[in-house]
Amino acid sequence: MNQPAPAPPPPKLPVSLAANPKLSSWLKFSSDGLVTVSPGKVEIGQGIVTALAQIAADELDIDLSRVQMSRASTAASPNEGVTSGSLSIQQSGRALRHACAEVRGIFLQHAAERLGVEIDALDIEDGTISGPGNVRTSYWELADEVSLDRDATAGVTPKIAARRALTGNSVQRIDIPDKVFARRRFIHDQVLAGMLHGRVLRPEHTRAKLIALKEDGARAVAGLVAIVRDGSFAGVVSATEHGAELALQALRKGASWSAGDMLPDEADLASFLKAQPSELTVIDQKTAASPGKTARTIRRQYTRPYIAHASIAPSCAMARWNGDRVHVWTHSQGVYLLRADLALVLKLPAENITVEHLEGAGCYGHNAADDVALDAVLLAKAAGGRPVRVQWSRQGEMSDAPFGAAMAIEIEADLDAQGEIVDWRHDIWGNGHVARPGRAALPALLAGFELAEPFPRMVSTNPPQANGGGGDRNSVPLYDFPSWRIESHRLTTMPIRTSALRTLGAQGNVFAIESFLDELAAERGEDPVAFRLRHLRDERARDVIRAAAARARWKPARQPGIGHGVGFARYKNTGAYCAAIAEIEGAEDISVRKLTLAVDVGEAINPDGVINQIEGGAIQATSWVLKERVRFDRQRITSTDWTEYPILRFSEVPDVEVEVIQRPDIDPVGAGEAAHGPVTAAIANAVFDALGVRVRHLPITRDRIIAAMELTS
Amino acid sequence: MPSVRFRLNGVELDVDADPDRSLLDILRGQLGMTGSHFGCGAGECGACNVIVGDRAVSACDTPLWSVADKDVTTIEGLGTSERPHPLQRAFIVEQALQCGYCVSGILISAAALLKRNPSPTSREVKQALDRNLCRCGSHHRMVRAVLRAAEEMAAQ
């Protein structure tokens, strides 16, 4: 008997569109030949606005110059949560592609009726709809008659890859001219009518409480408008930015603080992380059908320090009250999420708060953007309806913003008599990697913890594996080991504030896994590229490794003082594939000479944008690996300027080559975080290749190399 | 209030302000010229670089009095979209930035370099930009853009 074929699953809307189905919330035609596209994602220097414009123009068959991208605002935009996790192309891109395809169809249908021709006979070129007998109309002519105030429907089919004209091409980013000609595009450069300036006083010692505040010094500063104090939160509002700075200095002199909280011992972070109370989660477990025989067991420990976002711009925001309503301008990654937390702190309905995005400098995750927005809102309360602009100091940006979490990672492998992996265990200790606003019943904003009636300090959590995980991101091996057990020990105390930094835990986990694999391959005398390929079945994974290896002419002949290393990961195990090969030079002081990368993001919407992201990620990862760690003593963060927290400079930047493997028929994924893990591991493995020592603790500095050499000898 | 006279982007100017205040503060605050960006306030990042005389300096730790009677060029004086400086054109062609916050200071450092060395090597460009920090990792594109601008200027 023939069984009826199972019904195909009902078609589904892309997630962002399902959450915001009204088509008019995504795009609107205006009668002047333009279309306004309103994504819920925001530009953070990654070029997303251009890529989304490409997608929309392509699907609508219009010229890119007709697309106007509107900035996200809670007043009008679809709610797409947060711009993070390399998900904007996946979420916003797919939603827009679908919405535009549906809108195109609606207009075609309407045009067919109006022109009296079959819909299949119609064609669209740069927004002009034409058909047989020279009949024609356009999106803009029909715009008043066609309502887009209707919900998107599932089952719409966007164009096939071969019919797309714009996506897949490296068009120029639409935001770059403004930035090169120094037009006022950044939030930092906006000047609102009647704008005042605010500064917030924060303690030098971590979490010290404000005991007493003498205000007379600050009151004497010219231009002072208000001094605001609520518990340990204190700040000034002045007519000028200069006046605000002077008033803050005076206020600082008049402040008395409690002792503050004790910080961990920076010199022994791993012991600290492993000794803290924690919550255990078994991330993944795989059991072998027939377990192999263990001949010996190897265990290695890896650490990564706290890492600062270290944006070049200190965070900035503006706020203006009107009665019990407040308008906020912010470079937050999530306008709706920030609004939700502001509503909690202010005890106001969300509708009373409008949060509007303006571009800031690159943030690389959850920095102080959201914190400074609450600062501005609190100070603006004392400004009599005038807007207040607040900007943090460099010192504040480097000490009061959340950091990427420090991690201790232990990997243990059972090997059989031939040195093949029989079982694999991976344990991670560290704080959670996410304490973003808008996701919990309590706010995550710094000033909220400082008020006279404070909210409890949020302890960071980890997203579930289904969402890519947090500290455990990329901890499940992509390699086909027979069995494994992956555990995460998330700290339930948080003496140093952590939240999302580019890649969350993936950089640490990929560093650990790929270093460990390199060690096993070296012990067997097996080439590390061959070793990886032998353990990978995923062809896309194998392709990026082979492409990077071929481009780097793996493995170049040995030269004294030069080393080569490889690293690979698929970001989140579901995103972009990336392989990196590093060439390093040196003895105790090393420099990275060259990075060769291959990446597969599926369909690369804007290939040059992908290269820009991968190249930037590779250089930033090199900076993390060679230089970066947040420094602290037992009372305070001490790495509060660029001398104490150095980042890679022009003269130190390695050559970077990127090969993009285009796969136009595979759904696109983001590229912003794919390179960090592979590059980190590749550099560490190249250090071993050059010097014969394994440095298992980041950053790989002169001191760490000498320490590793001493351990080896 | 004492007054300090200097030439800003070719225009003679008298600024009434405390001469100890930073040039950046005067530019952004008093003069409303926001192209020079605040990054650190300590002359460590280059986001606020301006050209004084023929050298790129950080405006955040340059006191106003020190530019008296001098020529100051900011990013606003470098070029406009109608009449772009070759560097600005080259940065667009090379798509030489990600977030772009550091870029006005980098354009200024590069402009100062090309004035004293019209045909720099890639190494010389990197040296000239070594006090400018870029966090996004756009260094190579920026170096390429500076070299492109130098070539274009040499051809003119």
Interface residues (C-beta under 8 A of the other chain):
Chain A: I44 G45 Q46 G47 S170 Q172 R173 D175 I176 P177 K179 V180 F181 A182 R184 F186 H188 D189 V191 T240 E241 H242 A310 S311 I312 A313 P314 E359 G360 A361 G362 Y364 Q391 S393 R394 D608 N612 Q613 E615 G616 G617 A618 I619 Q620 S623 D641 W642 T643 I647 R649 F650 S651 V653 D655 V656
Chain B: R21 D25 R28 G29 G32 T34 G35 H37 F38 G39 C40 G41 A42 E44 C45 A47 I75 E76 G79 T80 S81 P84 Q88 F91 I92 Q95 L97 Q98 C99 G100 Y101 C102 V103 S104 L107 V125 K126 Q127 L129 D130 R131 N132 L133 C134 R135 C136 G137 S138 H139 H140 R141 M142 V143
